[in-house]
Amino acid sequence: MATTPLLPDSRTEPNGSAVIRVLSYNIRSMRDDTGALARVVSACAPDLVLLQEAPRFFRWRKKLAALASESGLVILSGGATAAGPALLCSLRATVERTEDVLLPLTPGQHRRGLATAVVRFGGARVGVVSFHLSLRSDERYQQGGMLLDRLAGMGVEHAVVGGDLNEGPGGRTFRRLGEALTDCWAAAPWGGEHTWTRDEPHRRIDALFVTKGVEVLGCGVPLEQPGVSRRDLEAATDHLPVLAALRVPAAA
């Protein structure tokens, strides 16, 4: 029976470019099986983890630090200070700067924000943004524009952006991001497609995007990644993660 080939491992290439593994994951405030969650993250061997619904309330830093430690990572930015999105990274990353951004609050809706950073891997410099967009279509579309504006102002040539869009590829906000950026799954599908499978129809509402010049080597739900079991995926949270391998050119 055919099996899905593995994504490339992280590496720095002789010309200074870097192959990095990036994971985007809605972790539902770590209300589920945190052991299963840490096993999934660790097995994906990511250099960067873009989280949504990270803990935001009592002892949120301790909970996020525990997940990072158990996954062999460190906290980069976000959490309660970004209203939910957060970033973790491996020790391979050299951190240039981080910033947590709160988006305008719509009365009666959840506060939304962005966790952002600029990091280096070898000679490659990359901007990173984790987001979780609104359940409301009009607000979601506005937030998509704010996300693109923030990305444009980060002063980076290459970037990876990921999160929970709360809509599929046919939605107008998803299309807006896909017109400005490269949808990693559409560019190089790998593994599973749908990230929301708790009810019908199954949907791809979580995604990773990259800027021009970043090569997508593969992207999808890591259903056949060694060390990732379906049991852990079901126990860890209500979303499935998105894993991508990217080649980022060396900075000019």
C-alpha positions in Angstrom: 0.0 0.0 0.0 1.3 3.5 -0.9 2.4 5.7 1.9 2.7 9.5 2.1 6.4 10.5 1.8 7.9 12.4 4.8 8.5 16.1 4.7 12.1 17.2 4.5 14.0 17.7 7.8 15.1 21.1 8.9 18.5 22.2 7.6 20.6 25.1 6.6 22.0 24.9 3.1 25.4 25.9 1.8 24.1 29.1 0.2 22.6 30.3 3.5 19.0 29.4 2.7 17.0 27.4 5.2 14.5 24.5 5.2 12.2 25.0 8.1 9.2 23.1 9.4 6.2 25.2 10.5 3.2 24.0 12.4 -0.1 25.8 12.8 -2.4 24.5 15.5 -5.6 25.6 17.3 -5.1 24.1 20.8 -8.5 25.1 22.4 -6.9 26.8 25.4 -5.2 23.5 26.4 -8.5 22.2 27.8 -8.1 18.7 26.4 -5.3 16.1 26.7 -2.2 18.1 27.1 0.0 15.0 27.0 -1.4 14.1 23.6 -1.0 17.7 22.4 2.7 17.8 23.4 3.3 14.5 21.7 1.8 15.7 18.4 3.8 18.9 18.4 7.0 17.2 19.3 6.6 14.5 16.7 6.2 17.1 14.0 9.7 18.4 14.8 8.8 22.1 14.0 11.1 25.0 14.0 8.1 27.4 14.4 4.7 26.7 15.9 1.9 29.1 15.3 -0.8 28.6 18.0 -4.4 29.7 18.2 -6.5 29.7 21.3 -3.4 29.5 23.6 -4.3 29.9 27.3 -5.3 33.4 28.1 -6.4 33.4 31.7 -5.3 32.0 35.1 -1.6 30.9 35.0 -1.6 31.1 31.2 2.2 31.7 31.0 2.8 28.6 33.1 0.6 26.4 30.8 2.1 27.7 27.6 5.7 27.3 29.1 4.8 23.7 30.0 3.7 22.9 26.4 6.8 24.4 25.0 9.1 22.5 27.4 7.4 19.2 26.8 7.7 19.7 23.1 11.3 20.7 23.2 10.6 24.3 22.3 10.6 27.8 23.8 8.0 30.6 23.9 8.6 33.2 21.3 5.6 35.6 21.7 1.9 35.9 22.3 -0.7 34.2 24.5 -3.0 36.4 26.6 -1.1 39.5 25.4 -2.2 38.8 21.8 -5.7 37.6 22.8 -5.0 34.0 22.0 -2.5 33.6 19.1 1.0 32.6 20.3 4.4 31.5 18.8 6.8 28.9 19.9 10.2 28.2 18.3 13.1 25.8 18.4 16.5 26.8 19.7 17.6 26.8 16.0 15.9 30.2 15.7 17.7 33.5 16.3 15.1 36.0 17.4 15.4 39.5 16.0 12.2 41.0 17.5 8.6 40.1 18.6 5.4 42.1 18.9 1.9 41.2 20.1 -0.9 43.2 18.3 -4.5 43.6 19.5 -7.0 44.2 16.8 -10.0 46.5 17.3 -12.7 45.1 19.5 -16.2 44.8 18.1 -18.7 45.1 21.0 -20.1 41.7 21.9 -17.4 39.8 20.1 -14.2 38.1 21.3 -11.1 40.2 21.3 -8.7 39.2 18.5 -5.0 39.7 18.0 -1.8 38.7 16.2 1.4 37.2 17.6 4.3 38.4 15.4 8.0 37.9 15.2 11.1 38.2 13.0 13.6 35.4 13.3 16.6 34.0 11.4 17.6 30.5 10.5 21.1 30.4 9.1 21.2 33.2 6.4 17.4 33.3 6.1 15.3 36.0 7.7 11.6 35.4 8.1 8.6 37.2 9.5 6.0 35.1 11.3 2.4 35.9 12.2 -0.2 33.7 14.0 -3.8 34.7 13.8 -7.3 33.6 14.7 -10.0 35.5 12.7 -13.6 36.3 13.8 -16.6 34.1 13.5 -18.4 37.0 11.8 -17.9 37.3 8.1 -17.7 41.2 7.9 -15.3 41.4 10.9 -13.3 38.5 9.6 -12.8 40.3 6.2 -11.7 43.5 7.9 -9.2 41.5 10.1 -7.8 39.8 7.0 -7.0 43.3 5.7 -5.4 44.3 8.9 -3.3 41.2 8.9 -2.0 41.9 5.4 -1.3 45.6 6.4 0.7 44.4 9.5 2.6 41.9 7.4 3.5 44.7 4.9 4.8 46.8 7.7 7.1 44.2 9.2 10.0 45.1 6.9 10.7 41.5 5.8 11.0 40.0 2.3 9.9 36.5 3.3 7.2 35.5 5.8 5.0 32.7 6.9 1.5 33.4 8.2 -0.9 30.9 9.7 -3.9 30.3 11.7 -7.6 29.6 12.1 -9.7 31.5 9.5 -13.1 30.2 10.6 -13.9 29.7 6.9 -12.9 27.5 4.0 -11.0 28.3 0.8 -14.3 29.5 -0.8 -14.7 32.3 1.7 -13.9 35.8 0.7 -11.3 36.4 3.5 -9.6 33.1 2.6 -9.5 34.2 -1.0 -8.2 37.7 0.0 -5.3 36.1 1.8 -4.7 33.6 -1.0 -4.6 36.5 -3.6 -1.9 38.3 -1.7 0.0 35.3 -0.4 0.6 31.6 -1.4 -1.7 29.1 0.1 0.7 26.3 1.1 -1.7 23.5 0.8 -2.8 24.6 -2.7 0.9 25.0 -3.7 2.1 21.6 -2.5 -0.6 19.3 -0.9 0.7 16.7 1.5 -0.9 14.6 4.2 -4.5 15.4 5.0 -6.5 18.4 3.8 -9.3 19.0 6.3 -8.6 20.5 9.7 -12.1 20.5 11.1 -13.6 17.0 11.2 -15.8 17.1 14.3 -19.0 17.4 12.2 -20.0 17.3 8.6 -19.0 18.6 6.2 -15.3 18.3 7.0 -13.5 21.6 6.1 -10.1 23.2 5.7 -10.5 26.2 8.0 -6.9 26.4 9.2 -4.1 27.3 6.8 -0.5 28.4 6.3 0.4 31.1 3.8 3.8 32.4 2.6 5.1 35.4 0.7 6.6 35.3 -2.7 10.0 33.6 -2.9 9.4 31.0 -0.2 9.3 27.6 -1.7 6.6 25.2 -0.3 8.0 21.7 -0.1 4.8 20.2 1.3 1.9 21.1 3.5 -1.1 19.4 5.2 -2.4 17.6 8.2 0.3 15.3 9.5 -1.8 12.1 9.5 1.1 9.8 8.7 3.9 11.7 10.4 5.9 9.2 12.6 5.0 9.6 16.2 1.6 11.2 15.4 -1.3 8.9 16.2 -4.9 9.4 15.3 -5.8 8.8 18.9 -3.5 11.7 20.0 -4.9 14.0 17.3 -8.4 13.3 18.5 -7.5 13.8 22.1 -5.3 16.9 21.9 -7.9 19.5 20.7 -10.9 19.9 18.4 -8.8 21.0 15.4 -6.2 19.1 13.4 -2.8 20.8 12.9 -1.2 22.0 9.6 2.4 21.1 9.1 4.6 22.6 6.3 8.2 22.3 5.1 9.4 25.5 3.5 12.6 26.6 1.9 13.4 30.3 2.8 16.0 32.0 0.7 19.0 33.7 2.3 18.6 37.3 3.1 20.1 39.7 0.5 
